[in-house]
Amino acid sequence: MLFPFRAAKGDGPLAASPLEVRGLTVAYNRKPVLWSVDYTAPSRGLIAIVGPNGAGKSTFIKACLGLVPAVSGTVRVHGGPVGRRRALIGYVPQRESVDWDFPASALDVVAMGRYGMIGWCRPVGRAHREAARACLDRVGMADFADRQIGQLSGGQQQRVFLARALAQEAKVYFMDEPFAGVDAATERAVIQVMRDLDAAGRTVICVHHDLQTVADYFDHVLLMNTRVIGAGPVATTLTAEMLRQTYGGRLGPGDIPGTGPGIGAGAALPVRTGAA
């Protein structure tokens, strides 16, 4: 069942790509982490960002959000500068970057996603709290609304932050390894939310580390290792040869999903059917 988001056609025309990145370069201590990245996201379909550790995947998301400074380049969301499009953006960070000792309940955390509509330093009214509670219910966490966020399991915490992103009612969602360290039930819940968002006309761009499930979960892939190695539909881009270019010598034959006798280096890997 789809979540009750308004379909994109009811939101007015958005002709521009949901995300356009041109010449994006980011450096830490003068060492480039991203180098001259160009990328245009498709308007439909779930998008995975794939690459080895240290490839700049999380930095790419943070640079798109304006959370880390860029040496050069531009980022536009639905045709406008990211600084003017923040109301259109939802973000699910890595769990490791969150202070779980912060004295807030699950409902408080989700209600933070409504601040763009409420305004800063204004109380969260009943309507917004009910909207936040509905988002918790969508991810199966309604019974934990009053639980302190640090008292939840890792999978439960991830669901709460997913609910917070839903509460923003954004058009473009960035998710940084939402499946990392979660149980199977949470993984199923997360992918269902992602598919519902896609069906409702939203864009989901997700850092993903499990090569074995890329073709099952996603429609498009951005292969990255400091620079863009390749981008496009999973069916034509997620090939054994492209993965070898992305990961270099860090991939063995058993690490490439779908490879085996009869699958050549340039062959496309199996993809999911019935994509949302």
SEVOMAR-955089 format. One line per 5 residues: number of its first residue (from 1); their letters; for each residue x, y, z of C-alpha. Coordinates in Angstrom, 3 decimals. Example, Ala and Ser with C-alpha at 12.3 -4.5 7.8 and 13.67 -1.06 7.14 Angstrom:
BEGIN
1) AS) 12.300:-4.500:7.800 | 13.670:-1.060:7.140
//
This chain:
BEGIN
1) MLFPF) 0.000:0.000:0.000 | 1.304:3.434:-0.896 | 1.821:6.023:1.793 | -0.572:8.976:1.511 | 1.878:11.302:-0.191
6) RAAKG) 0.582:13.588:-2.862 | 1.577:12.324:-6.264 | 4.140:14.391:-8.113 | 1.598:15.428:-10.737 | -0.411:17.139:-8.002
11) DGPLA) 2.587:19.131:-6.824 | 2.904:21.159:-9.983 | 5.327:20.681:-12.886 | 8.966:19.982:-12.047 | 10.654:19.738:-15.408
16) ASPLE) 14.214:19.909:-14.091 | 16.128:16.833:-12.948 | 15.736:16.181:-9.205 | 19.528:16.444:-8.829 | 22.111:17.997:-11.156
21) VRGLT) 25.760:18.040:-10.093 | 28.449:19.687:-12.182 | 32.202:19.740:-11.546 | 31.879:18.913:-7.838 | 35.257:18.674:-6.121
26) VAYNR) 35.695:18.219:-2.363 | 39.006:17.984:-0.510 | 39.949:17.180:3.082 | 43.312:18.620:4.159 | 44.001:19.431:0.499
31) KPVLW) 43.502:15.805:-0.527 | 40.653:15.385:-3.054 | 37.890:13.105:-1.852 | 35.647:13.870:-4.821 | 37.097:14.964:-8.117
36) SVDYT) 35.098:16.840:-10.766 | 31.904:14.833:-10.298 | 29.165:15.300:-12.906 | 25.849:13.570:-12.336 | 22.226:14.009:-13.402
41) APSRG) 19.702:11.915:-11.490 | 16.776:10.342:-13.347 | 13.301:11.542:-12.460 | 12.030:8.071:-11.499 | 13.486:4.908:-10.014
46) LIAIV) 15.498:4.127:-6.887 | 19.158:5.162:-7.137 | 22.077:3.419:-5.416 | 25.497:5.011:-4.906 | 28.031:2.187:-4.932
51) GPNGA) 31.786:2.119:-4.422 | 34.562:0.947:-2.083 | 35.244:2.359:1.368 | 36.820:5.802:1.059 | 35.359:6.342:-2.401
56) GKSTF) 33.590:9.563:-1.347 | 30.014:8.232:-1.342 | 28.952:9.803:1.959 | 30.928:12.939:1.157 | 29.003:13.206:-2.115
61) IKACL) 25.697:13.191:-0.258 | 26.917:15.694:2.328 | 28.273:17.984:-0.382 | 24.938:17.819:-2.202 | 23.252:18.831:1.051
66) GLVPA) 25.723:21.627:1.713 | 26.984:19.932:4.904 | 30.610:19.951:3.728 | 32.233:22.720:1.684 | 33.118:22.133:-1.948
71) VSGTV) 36.292:23.359:-3.602 | 34.358:23.845:-6.821 | 31.203:22.819:-8.608 | 27.462:23.364:-8.432 | 24.527:21.374:-7.065
76) RVHGG) 20.960:22.048:-8.177 | 17.809:20.381:-6.870 | 14.835:20.529:-9.224 | 16.507:23.360:-11.090 | 17.376:25.576:-8.109
81) PVGRR) 20.467:26.028:-5.906 | 20.468:23.564:-3.043 | 20.531:26.408:-0.512 | 17.119:27.523:-1.734 | 15.686:24.014:-2.049
86) RALIG) 16.157:22.672:1.467 | 12.419:22.329:1.973 | 12.434:19.787:-0.880 | 15.128:17.588:0.695 | 14.923:14.769:3.253
91) YVPQR) 18.028:13.188:4.797 | 18.630:9.907:6.642 | 22.197:10.030:8.044 | 24.413:7.146:9.091 | 23.515:5.935:12.562
96) ESVDW) 27.108:6.410:13.729 | 26.818:10.183:13.237 | 23.890:10.597:15.676 | 24.111:11.435:19.386 | 21.833:8.745:20.803
101) DFPAS) 22.111:10.163:24.344 | 20.188:13.281:23.345 | 17.145:13.533:25.672 | 14.429:13.192:23.044 | 11.708:10.645:22.464
106) ALDVV) 11.123:8.907:19.147 | 8.138:11.195:18.557 | 10.252:14.292:19.313 | 12.852:13.195:16.773 | 10.250:12.619:14.053
111) AMGRY) 8.578:15.963:14.836 | 11.921:17.641:14.058 | 11.210:16.767:10.449 | 8.260:19.174:10.579 | 10.326:22.215:11.653
116) GMIGW) 10.526:23.497:8.092 | 6.738:23.814:8.114 | 6.422:24.906:11.757 | 9.248:27.440:11.868 | 12.109:27.558:14.351
121) CRPVG) 11.460:28.414:18.022 | 7.752:27.745:17.611 | 5.901:24.989:19.495 | 4.982:21.756:17.748 | 1.194:21.885:17.504
126) RAHRE) -1.224:18.997:17.696 | -1.576:18.640:13.924 | 2.180:18.345:13.416 | 2.551:15.875:16.303 | -0.189:13.743:14.815
131) AARAC) 1.532:13.878:11.431 | 4.777:12.781:13.121 | 2.943:9.968:14.903 | 1.475:8.815:11.584 | 4.993:8.619:10.119
136) LDRVG) 6.098:6.467:13.057 | 3.146:4.210:12.379 | 4.178:3.849:8.728 | 7.524:2.406:9.768 | 6.046:0.188:12.488
141) MADFA) 7.235:2.314:15.418 | 4.009:3.848:16.748 | 4.225:1.829:19.973 | 7.644:3.355:20.714 | 6.669:7.012:20.281
146) DRQIG) 7.465:7.938:23.888 | 10.654:5.878:24.180 | 13.942:7.790:24.532 | 15.800:7.440:21.259 | 18.904:5.932:22.884
151) QLSGG) 16.856:3.121:24.414 | 15.888:1.736:21.031 | 17.712:-0.968:19.116 | 19.785:-0.088:16.070 | 17.055:-1.159:13.676
156) QQQRV) 14.433:0.772:15.621 | 16.587:3.899:15.614 | 16.980:3.645:11.856 | 13.218:3.398:11.453 | 12.735:6.521:13.582
161) FLARA) 15.118:8.516:11.406 | 13.384:7.209:8.323 | 10.089:8.405:9.835 | 11.665:11.816:10.463 | 12.581:12.062:6.782
166) LAQEA) 9.036:11.076:5.818 | 7.678:13.797:8.110 | 9.506:16.387:6.002 | 7.279:15.536:3.021 | 10.282:16.113:0.774
171) KVYFM) 10.669:15.527:-2.949 | 14.290:14.286:-2.885 | 15.533:11.882:-0.209 | 19.201:11.219:0.509 | 19.873:8.085:2.591
176) DEPFA) 23.344:7.175:3.820 | 23.600:3.375:4.205 | 20.121:2.895:5.688 | 20.530:-0.903:5.708 | 23.822:-0.948:7.632
181) GVDAA) 23.647:-2.925:10.868 | 19.864:-3.442:10.865 | 17.824:-6.611:11.238 | 15.983:-8.289:8.376 | 12.609:-6.861:9.423
186) TERAV) 13.974:-3.308:9.386 | 15.624:-3.884:6.012 | 12.289:-4.997:4.580 | 10.550:-1.977:6.121 | 13.130:0.433:4.712
191) IQVMR) 12.995:-0.921:1.168 | 9.190:-0.845:1.231 | 9.248:2.818:2.280 | 11.723:3.569:-0.512 | 9.520:1.867:-3.092
196) DLDAA) 6.438:3.693:-1.838 | 8.272:7.001:-2.104 | 9.312:6.197:-5.668 | 5.750:5.221:-6.587 | 4.569:8.559:-5.174
201) GRTVI) 6.937:10.443:-7.490 | 9.689:11.130:-4.975 | 13.409:10.660:-5.696 | 15.470:8.368:-3.439 | 19.282:8.439:-3.637
206) CVHHD) 20.880:5.900:-1.342 | 24.474:5.005:-0.428 | 24.494:1.221:-0.512 | 27.284:-1.177:0.426 | 25.890:-4.635:-0.342
211) LQTVA) 26.641:-5.522:-3.952 | 24.526:-8.664:-3.687 | 21.276:-6.691:-3.304 | 21.814:-3.720:-5.617 | 19.993:-5.380:-8.496
216) DYFDH) 17.168:-6.517:-6.193 | 16.507:-3.145:-4.587 | 17.452:-0.442:-7.099 | 16.673:0.694:-10.622 | 19.675:2.985:-11.242
221) VLLMN) 23.240:2.979:-9.985 | 25.986:5.585:-9.609 | 29.394:3.875:-9.461 | 31.902:6.069:-7.682 | 35.526:5.972:-6.618
226) TRVIG) 36.568:9.593:-6.021 | 35.223:10.283:-9.505 | 32.238:8.899:-11.367 | 33.060:5.537:-12.922 | 29.625:5.021:-14.445
231) AGPVA) 25.972:5.895:-14.019 | 22.758:4.576:-15.495 | 20.176:1.810:-15.230 | 21.256:-1.198:-13.190 | 20.529:-3.458:-16.163
236) TTLTA) 23.226:-1.848:-18.308 | 25.610:-0.240:-15.800 | 26.116:-2.809:-13.040 | 28.383:-5.080:-15.051 | 31.284:-7.145:-13.826
241) EMLRQ) 33.720:-4.992:-15.809 | 32.331:-1.737:-14.412 | 32.524:-3.130:-10.878 | 36.148:-4.103:-11.445 | 36.905:-0.565:-12.619
246) TYGGR) 35.171:0.816:-9.542 | 36.764:-1.470:-6.958 | 40.074:-2.187:-8.646 | 41.872:-5.194:-7.229 | 39.696:-5.226:-4.119
251) LGPGD) 37.093:-7.509:-5.705 | 37.508:-11.228:-6.125 | 35.354:-13.416:-8.401 | 33.024:-14.306:-5.534 | 32.450:-10.638:-4.630
256) IPGTG) 30.736:-9.781:-7.919 | 27.032:-10.649:-7.753 | 25.730:-12.935:-10.446 | 29.170:-13.901:-11.769 | 30.035:-17.470:-12.445
261) PGIGA) 30.422:-19.814:-15.393 | 29.086:-18.261:-18.539 | 29.045:-14.648:-17.302 | 31.631:-12.539:-19.050 | 33.353:-9.416:-17.817
266) GAALP) 31.058:-7.100:-19.722 | 27.829:-8.893:-18.955 | 24.979:-7.119:-17.209 | 24.008:-8.537:-13.829 | 20.496:-9.793:-13.034
271) VRTGA) 18.045:-7.056:-12.036 | 14.820:-7.117:-10.070 | 11.531:-7.275:-11.903 | 8.333:-5.481:-11.041 | 10.196:-2.357:-9.898
276) A) 8.078:0.191:-8.076
//
